[in-house]
Amino acid sequence: MSAVVCIPARNEAERLPRLLRSLAAQEGVSEAAPLRVVVLANNCDDGTPEIVRDLAGALPTLALRTIEAAIPAPEAHVGTARRMALEAGADWLGADGQPDGLLLTTDADAWLPPTWLAANLAALQQADVVGGRLVIDAEGAVPPALADLHARIERYWAGVRALEDFIDPPPHDPAPRHGDHTAASLAFRADLYRAVGGLPALPCGEDNALVARLIRQGARLRHCPSVAVHVSARREGRVSGGMATEMARREDAVASGSPYELPEAAHWLVLIERRAALRQAWRRGEPARRAACRDVGLAPEAVAAVETAIADGTCPNDIAYVERVHALLEAAPPPARFVDLDAALADLERIARTLRAAA
């Protein structure tokens, strides 16, 4: 199977074995056709590399490579480690004569249902990048108030996607879909990964930065509902601003009774309508594209740069066009106004009712 799963791990001796066992149990893998896995064990002092090596013999459905790295500060963070893991995976595929093979990445403290690999492979038949749905695994019983907050946050993002479906539905990412494309579950071809220069080695947000690079090249991003990953709900994480930070934010909001805030509904409405207008302009050709770029506030030199990218083939489709224009617009964006979650939900539902009535 021309796929490699790439995992950065720092002091994950306790949780990483669970992930590796879930990979060994994937549908379609066997001792005759093992799944290739790279573990980039960086700056570990808890025996993580030794545990992985011990497991290698006990998991014959995995072809497991462990790479130990001592990454110096200030580069000793998940972005560097994940990039090293993905580069090692791409090198492995290339050495086996499969430069267009599949790269997948996940987190060392996650675990995967047995359908994860097969569901990614199926979704990539109609897409270039696949993000997996995050399923939060609590260590114990979730307090009712926190469970309610989780549910309302999911309703909020489902409401944003409903606006997209009404105004600017992505044909490559049809409903039903989720909204997650994090490093806990990403899949893409190695040659596409190489073409965009690889994963940016950022201390936080390296996954979103990679996805942005991919879609600015015109990649079709799919949020397939059958691709899911179980992620830890722990409060103390490896990255400031990562999943652990978000879990702590939610728990603190419930404990203190303080409001949990997200961008107001109007922010998403403006963004989605702008994207729809740009996509329509793409279909009408160069004069319409130039006019649309000017209408959204791009400077003449920026408009010319977009048209040059279209002419030289580095902006090959409407996906790349919309993302490039938005990247230029967001170089100095006005901040989104954050409001209480319940107020944002009410506004999303009001906008949806108005759109349905107008239709």
SEKOLKOL-362187 format. One record per residue (C-alpha): residue number from 1; residue in one letter; x, y, z. Coordinates in steps of 0.25 Angstrom, whole numbers, plus 5000, padded with zeros to 4 digits. Example, Ala and Ser with C-alpha at 12.3 -4.5 7.8 and 13.67 -1.06 7.14 Angstrom:
SEKOLKOL-362187
+-----+---+------+------+------+
:   k : r :   c1 :   c2 :   c3 :
+-----+---+------+------+------+
:   1 : a : 5049 : 4982 : 5031 :
:   2 : s : 5055 : 4996 : 5029 :
+-----+---+------+------+------+
end
This chain:
SEKOLKOL-362187
+-----+---+------+------+------+
:   k : r :   c1 :   c2 :   c3 :
+-----+---+------+------+------+
:   1 : m : 5000 : 5000 : 5000 :
:   2 : s : 5006 : 5013 : 4996 :
:   3 : a : 5004 : 5021 : 5008 :
:   4 : v : 5012 : 5026 : 5020 :
:   5 : v : 5006 : 5031 : 5033 :
:   6 : c : 5015 : 5041 : 5039 :
:   7 : i : 5015 : 5044 : 5054 :
:   8 : p : 5023 : 5054 : 5063 :
:   9 : a : 5024 : 5049 : 5077 :
:  10 : r : 5031 : 5056 : 5089 :
:  11 : n : 5030 : 5049 : 5102 :
:  12 : e : 5018 : 5041 : 5098 :
:  13 : a : 5021 : 5027 : 5104 :
:  14 : e : 5008 : 5026 : 5111 :
:  15 : r : 4999 : 5029 : 5099 :
:  16 : l : 5006 : 5026 : 5086 :
:  17 : p : 5005 : 5011 : 5088 :
:  18 : r : 4990 : 5012 : 5087 :
:  19 : l : 4991 : 5020 : 5074 :
:  20 : l : 5000 : 5010 : 5068 :
:  21 : r : 4991 : 4998 : 5072 :
:  22 : s : 4980 : 5005 : 5065 :
:  23 : l : 4988 : 5007 : 5052 :
:  24 : a : 4992 : 4992 : 5053 :
:  25 : a : 4977 : 4989 : 5053 :
:  26 : q : 4973 : 4997 : 5041 :
:  27 : e : 4965 : 4990 : 5030 :
:  28 : g : 4972 : 4986 : 5018 :
:  29 : v : 4986 : 4984 : 5025 :
:  30 : s : 4993 : 4971 : 5027 :
:  31 : e : 5006 : 4964 : 5030 :
:  32 : a : 5007 : 4963 : 5015 :
:  33 : a : 5004 : 4977 : 5012 :
:  34 : p : 5008 : 4985 : 5025 :
:  35 : l : 5004 : 5000 : 5027 :
:  36 : r : 5017 : 5008 : 5027 :
:  37 : v : 5018 : 5017 : 5039 :
:  38 : v : 5029 : 5028 : 5043 :
:  39 : v : 5030 : 5032 : 5057 :
:  40 : l : 5039 : 5045 : 5059 :
:  41 : a : 5043 : 5044 : 5074 :
:  42 : n : 5048 : 5057 : 5077 :
:  43 : n : 5055 : 5062 : 5090 :
:  44 : c : 5049 : 5050 : 5098 :
:  45 : d : 5054 : 5046 : 5112 :
:  46 : d : 5043 : 5037 : 5115 :
:  47 : g : 5047 : 5025 : 5107 :
:  48 : t : 5037 : 5027 : 5095 :
:  49 : p : 5047 : 5022 : 5085 :
:  50 : e : 5050 : 5009 : 5092 :
:  51 : i : 5035 : 5007 : 5094 :
:  52 : v : 5032 : 5009 : 5079 :
:  53 : r : 5044 : 4999 : 5076 :
:  54 : d : 5039 : 4989 : 5085 :
:  55 : l : 5025 : 4990 : 5079 :
:  56 : a : 5030 : 4988 : 5065 :
:  57 : g : 5032 : 4973 : 5067 :
:  58 : a : 5018 : 4972 : 5073 :
:  59 : l : 5011 : 4979 : 5062 :
:  60 : p : 5014 : 4971 : 5049 :
:  61 : t : 5004 : 4979 : 5041 :
:  62 : l : 5012 : 4991 : 5042 :
:  63 : a : 5025 : 4994 : 5035 :
:  64 : l : 5030 : 5004 : 5047 :
:  65 : r : 5042 : 5013 : 5046 :
:  66 : t : 5046 : 5021 : 5058 :
:  67 : i : 5055 : 5034 : 5056 :
:  68 : e : 5061 : 5040 : 5068 :
:  69 : a : 5064 : 5055 : 5067 :
:  70 : a : 5070 : 5065 : 5077 :
:  71 : i : 5064 : 5078 : 5072 :
:  72 : p : 5071 : 5090 : 5077 :
:  73 : a : 5063 : 5102 : 5083 :
:  74 : p : 5056 : 5110 : 5078 :
:  75 : e : 5052 : 5100 : 5067 :
:  76 : a : 5049 : 5089 : 5077 :
:  77 : h : 5034 : 5090 : 5074 :
:  78 : v : 5023 : 5082 : 5067 :
:  79 : g : 5024 : 5089 : 5054 :
:  80 : t : 5038 : 5085 : 5052 :
:  81 : a : 5036 : 5071 : 5057 :
:  82 : r : 5024 : 5069 : 5048 :
:  83 : r : 5031 : 5074 : 5036 :
:  84 : m : 5043 : 5065 : 5039 :
:  85 : a : 5033 : 5053 : 5040 :
:  86 : l : 5026 : 5057 : 5027 :
:  87 : e : 5039 : 5059 : 5020 :
:  88 : a : 5043 : 5045 : 5024 :
:  89 : g : 5030 : 5039 : 5019 :
:  90 : a : 5032 : 5046 : 5006 :
:  91 : d : 5046 : 5041 : 5005 :
:  92 : w : 5042 : 5027 : 5008 :
:  93 : l : 5031 : 5027 : 4997 :
:  94 : g : 5041 : 5033 : 4987 :
:  95 : a : 5052 : 5022 : 4990 :
:  96 : d : 5041 : 5012 : 4987 :
:  97 : g : 5038 : 5018 : 4974 :
:  98 : q : 5024 : 5024 : 4979 :
:  99 : p : 5026 : 5039 : 4979 :
: 100 : d : 5011 : 5041 : 4977 :
: 101 : g : 5008 : 5032 : 4989 :
: 102 : l : 4999 : 5036 : 5001 :
: 103 : l : 5004 : 5043 : 5013 :
: 104 : l : 4996 : 5044 : 5025 :
: 105 : t : 4998 : 5050 : 5038 :
: 106 : t : 4992 : 5049 : 5052 :
: 107 : d : 4996 : 5052 : 5067 :
: 108 : a : 5003 : 5043 : 5076 :
: 109 : d : 4992 : 5044 : 5087 :
: 110 : a : 4981 : 5041 : 5077 :
: 111 : w : 4975 : 5028 : 5073 :
: 112 : l : 4968 : 5024 : 5060 :
: 113 : p : 4956 : 5015 : 5057 :
: 114 : p : 4959 : 5003 : 5048 :
: 115 : t : 4952 : 5010 : 5036 :
: 116 : w : 4961 : 5022 : 5036 :
: 117 : l : 4971 : 5018 : 5026 :
: 118 : a : 4961 : 5012 : 5016 :
: 119 : a : 4952 : 5024 : 5018 :
: 120 : n : 4963 : 5034 : 5014 :
: 121 : l : 4967 : 5026 : 5002 :
: 122 : a : 4952 : 5026 : 4997 :
: 123 : a : 4951 : 5041 : 5000 :
: 124 : l : 4964 : 5044 : 4992 :
: 125 : q : 4957 : 5038 : 4979 :
: 126 : q : 4950 : 5051 : 4978 :
: 127 : a : 4959 : 5061 : 4986 :
: 128 : d : 4973 : 5065 : 4988 :
: 129 : v : 4973 : 5067 : 5003 :
: 130 : v : 4965 : 5060 : 5013 :
: 131 : g : 4962 : 5065 : 5027 :
: 132 : g : 4957 : 5056 : 5038 :
: 133 : r : 4946 : 5059 : 5048 :
: 134 : l : 4951 : 5061 : 5062 :
: 135 : v : 4944 : 5053 : 5073 :
: 136 : i : 4947 : 5058 : 5087 :
: 137 : d : 4951 : 5047 : 5096 :
: 138 : a : 4949 : 5051 : 5111 :
: 139 : e : 4957 : 5044 : 5122 :
: 140 : g : 4944 : 5042 : 5130 :
: 141 : a : 4929 : 5046 : 5130 :
: 142 : v : 4927 : 5060 : 5124 :
: 143 : p : 4919 : 5069 : 5133 :
: 144 : p : 4906 : 5072 : 5126 :
: 145 : a : 4909 : 5087 : 5125 :
: 146 : l : 4922 : 5084 : 5118 :
: 147 : a : 4915 : 5074 : 5109 :
: 148 : d : 4904 : 5085 : 5106 :
: 149 : l : 4915 : 5095 : 5102 :
: 150 : h : 4922 : 5085 : 5093 :
: 151 : a : 4908 : 5083 : 5086 :
: 152 : r : 4906 : 5098 : 5084 :
: 153 : i : 4919 : 5100 : 5078 :
: 154 : e : 4917 : 5089 : 5068 :
: 155 : r : 4903 : 5095 : 5065 :
: 156 : y : 4910 : 5108 : 5062 :
: 157 : w : 4920 : 5102 : 5052 :
: 158 : a : 4909 : 5094 : 5046 :
: 159 : g : 4902 : 5107 : 5044 :
: 160 : v : 4914 : 5114 : 5037 :
: 161 : r : 4915 : 5102 : 5028 :
: 162 : a : 4900 : 5103 : 5025 :
: 163 : l : 4902 : 5117 : 5020 :
: 164 : e : 4913 : 5112 : 5011 :
: 165 : d : 4903 : 5102 : 5005 :
: 166 : f : 4893 : 5112 : 5003 :
: 167 : i : 4902 : 5123 : 4997 :
: 168 : d : 4914 : 5117 : 4991 :
: 169 : p : 4914 : 5101 : 4992 :
: 170 : p : 4927 : 5095 : 4989 :
: 171 : p : 4925 : 5084 : 4979 :
: 172 : h : 4937 : 5076 : 4984 :
: 173 : d : 4932 : 5076 : 4998 :
: 174 : p : 4917 : 5074 : 4998 :
: 175 : a : 4909 : 5073 : 5010 :
: 176 : p : 4908 : 5066 : 5020 :
: 177 : r : 4922 : 5070 : 5024 :
: 178 : h : 4930 : 5074 : 5036 :
: 179 : g : 4939 : 5086 : 5038 :
: 180 : d : 4952 : 5080 : 5043 :
: 181 : h : 4965 : 5079 : 5036 :
: 182 : t : 4975 : 5079 : 5047 :
: 183 : a : 4988 : 5071 : 5048 :
: 184 : a : 4981 : 5060 : 5056 :
: 185 : s : 4976 : 5055 : 5043 :
: 186 : l : 4981 : 5060 : 5029 :
: 187 : a : 4983 : 5052 : 5016 :
: 188 : f : 4989 : 5057 : 5003 :
: 189 : r : 4999 : 5052 : 4992 :
: 190 : a : 5014 : 5053 : 4994 :
: 191 : d : 5016 : 5060 : 4981 :
: 192 : l : 5006 : 5070 : 4984 :
: 193 : y : 5012 : 5072 : 4998 :
: 194 : r : 5026 : 5074 : 4991 :
: 195 : a : 5020 : 5084 : 4981 :
: 196 : v : 5016 : 5094 : 4991 :
: 197 : g : 5029 : 5094 : 4999 :
: 198 : g : 5024 : 5085 : 5010 :
: 199 : l : 5019 : 5088 : 5024 :
: 200 : p : 5023 : 5101 : 5030 :
: 201 : a : 5031 : 5099 : 5042 :
: 202 : l : 5023 : 5107 : 5051 :
: 203 : p : 5022 : 5106 : 5066 :
: 204 : c : 5006 : 5106 : 5065 :
: 205 : g : 4996 : 5105 : 5054 :
: 206 : e : 5006 : 5097 : 5045 :
: 207 : d : 4994 : 5089 : 5040 :
: 208 : n : 4985 : 5101 : 5036 :
: 209 : a : 4997 : 5107 : 5029 :
: 210 : l : 5000 : 5095 : 5021 :
: 211 : v : 4985 : 5093 : 5017 :
: 212 : a : 4985 : 5108 : 5012 :
: 213 : r : 4997 : 5105 : 5004 :
: 214 : l : 4991 : 5093 : 4997 :
: 215 : i : 4978 : 5100 : 4994 :
: 216 : r : 4985 : 5113 : 4989 :
: 217 : q : 4990 : 5103 : 4979 :
: 218 : g : 4976 : 5099 : 4975 :
: 219 : a : 4975 : 5086 : 4984 :
: 220 : r : 4961 : 5081 : 4986 :
: 221 : l : 4959 : 5080 : 5002 :
: 222 : r : 4949 : 5069 : 5006 :
: 223 : h : 4943 : 5069 : 5020 :
: 224 : c : 4938 : 5054 : 5019 :
: 225 : p : 4929 : 5050 : 5030 :
: 226 : s : 4933 : 5036 : 5030 :
: 227 : v : 4948 : 5040 : 5033 :
: 228 : a : 4949 : 5042 : 5048 :
: 229 : v : 4960 : 5043 : 5059 :
: 230 : h : 4959 : 5042 : 5074 :
: 231 : v : 4966 : 5053 : 5081 :
: 232 : s : 4970 : 5055 : 5095 :
: 233 : a : 4963 : 5065 : 5104 :
: 234 : r : 4975 : 5067 : 5113 :
: 235 : r : 4977 : 5082 : 5117 :
: 236 : e : 4992 : 5081 : 5117 :
: 237 : g : 4997 : 5080 : 5103 :
: 238 : r : 5010 : 5081 : 5096 :
: 239 : v : 5006 : 5094 : 5088 :
: 240 : s : 5000 : 5107 : 5093 :
: 241 : g : 4988 : 5110 : 5085 :
: 242 : g : 4986 : 5095 : 5081 :
: 243 : m : 4974 : 5086 : 5085 :
: 244 : a : 4978 : 5085 : 5100 :
: 245 : t : 4977 : 5100 : 5100 :
: 246 : e : 4963 : 5100 : 5094 :
: 247 : m : 4959 : 5089 : 5104 :
: 248 : a : 4964 : 5097 : 5116 :
: 249 : r : 4957 : 5110 : 5110 :
: 250 : r : 4943 : 5102 : 5110 :
: 251 : e : 4945 : 5096 : 5123 :
: 252 : d : 4949 : 5110 : 5129 :
: 253 : a : 4937 : 5116 : 5123 :
: 254 : v : 4927 : 5106 : 5129 :
: 255 : a : 4934 : 5106 : 5143 :
: 256 : s : 4934 : 5122 : 5144 :
: 257 : g : 4921 : 5124 : 5137 :
: 258 : s : 4928 : 5134 : 5127 :
: 259 : p : 4923 : 5135 : 5113 :
: 260 : y : 4929 : 5127 : 5102 :
: 261 : e : 4931 : 5135 : 5090 :
: 262 : l : 4932 : 5133 : 5075 :
: 263 : p : 4932 : 5142 : 5063 :
: 264 : e : 4919 : 5148 : 5060 :
: 265 : a : 4910 : 5142 : 5049 :
: 266 : a : 4912 : 5155 : 5040 :
: 267 : h : 4926 : 5152 : 5039 :
: 268 : w : 4924 : 5139 : 5032 :
: 269 : l : 4913 : 5144 : 5024 :
: 270 : v : 4922 : 5155 : 5018 :
: 271 : l : 4933 : 5145 : 5016 :
: 272 : i : 4924 : 5134 : 5009 :
: 273 : e : 4917 : 5145 : 5000 :
: 274 : r : 4931 : 5150 : 4996 :
: 275 : r : 4936 : 5136 : 4992 :
: 276 : a : 4923 : 5134 : 4984 :
: 277 : a : 4925 : 5147 : 4976 :
: 278 : l : 4940 : 5143 : 4973 :
: 279 : r : 4936 : 5129 : 4969 :
: 280 : q : 4926 : 5135 : 4959 :
: 281 : a : 4936 : 5145 : 4954 :
: 282 : w : 4945 : 5134 : 4951 :
: 283 : r : 4935 : 5127 : 4942 :
: 284 : r : 4933 : 5140 : 4934 :
: 285 : g : 4947 : 5142 : 4931 :
: 286 : e : 4958 : 5152 : 4932 :
: 287 : p : 4951 : 5165 : 4931 :
: 288 : a : 4941 : 5160 : 4942 :
: 289 : r : 4952 : 5155 : 4950 :
: 290 : r : 4959 : 5169 : 4950 :
: 291 : a : 4947 : 5176 : 4953 :
: 292 : a : 4944 : 5167 : 4965 :
: 293 : c : 4958 : 5168 : 4971 :
: 294 : r : 4956 : 5183 : 4970 :
: 295 : d : 4942 : 5182 : 4977 :
: 296 : v : 4948 : 5175 : 4989 :
: 297 : g : 4959 : 5185 : 4991 :
: 298 : l : 4971 : 5179 : 4984 :
: 299 : a : 4982 : 5189 : 4980 :
: 300 : p : 4985 : 5189 : 4965 :
: 301 : e : 4998 : 5183 : 4967 :
: 302 : a : 4992 : 5171 : 4974 :
: 303 : v : 4981 : 5169 : 4963 :
: 304 : a : 4993 : 5169 : 4953 :
: 305 : a : 5000 : 5158 : 4962 :
: 306 : v : 4987 : 5149 : 4962 :
: 307 : e : 4986 : 5150 : 4947 :
: 308 : t : 5000 : 5147 : 4945 :
: 309 : a : 4999 : 5134 : 4954 :
: 310 : i : 4987 : 5130 : 4946 :
: 311 : a : 4995 : 5132 : 4933 :
: 312 : d : 5007 : 5124 : 4937 :
: 313 : g : 4998 : 5113 : 4943 :
: 314 : t : 5001 : 5114 : 4957 :
: 315 : c : 4987 : 5119 : 4960 :
: 316 : p : 4980 : 5108 : 4952 :
: 317 : n : 4965 : 5108 : 4957 :
: 318 : d : 4954 : 5116 : 4964 :
: 319 : i : 4959 : 5109 : 4977 :
: 320 : a : 4973 : 5115 : 4976 :
: 321 : y : 4968 : 5128 : 4971 :
: 322 : v : 4958 : 5131 : 4983 :
: 323 : e : 4969 : 5126 : 4993 :
: 324 : r : 4980 : 5135 : 4987 :
: 325 : v : 4971 : 5147 : 4987 :
: 326 : h : 4967 : 5145 : 5001 :
: 327 : a : 4981 : 5143 : 5005 :
: 328 : l : 4984 : 5157 : 4999 :
: 329 : l : 4972 : 5163 : 5006 :
: 330 : e : 4975 : 5157 : 5020 :
: 331 : a : 4990 : 5162 : 5020 :
: 332 : a : 4984 : 5173 : 5029 :
: 333 : p : 4970 : 5169 : 5032 :
: 334 : p : 4960 : 5176 : 5041 :
: 335 : p : 4958 : 5167 : 5053 :
: 336 : a : 4945 : 5159 : 5054 :
: 337 : r : 4936 : 5164 : 5065 :
: 338 : f : 4934 : 5153 : 5076 :
: 339 : v : 4921 : 5151 : 5082 :
: 340 : d : 4914 : 5142 : 5092 :
: 341 : l : 4912 : 5128 : 5086 :
: 342 : d : 4897 : 5128 : 5088 :
: 343 : a : 4896 : 5142 : 5082 :
: 344 : a : 4904 : 5137 : 5070 :
: 345 : l : 4895 : 5124 : 5069 :
: 346 : a : 4883 : 5132 : 5069 :
: 347 : d : 4888 : 5141 : 5058 :
: 348 : l : 4893 : 5129 : 5049 :
: 349 : e : 4879 : 5124 : 5050 :
: 350 : r : 4872 : 5137 : 5047 :
: 351 : i : 4881 : 5139 : 5035 :
: 352 : a : 4878 : 5125 : 5030 :
: 353 : r : 4863 : 5127 : 5031 :
: 354 : t : 4864 : 5140 : 5024 :
: 355 : l : 4872 : 5133 : 5012 :
: 356 : r : 4862 : 5122 : 5012 :
: 357 : a : 4850 : 5132 : 5011 :
: 358 : a : 4857 : 5140 : 5000 :
: 359 : a : 4859 : 5128 : 4992 :
+-----+---+------+------+------+
end
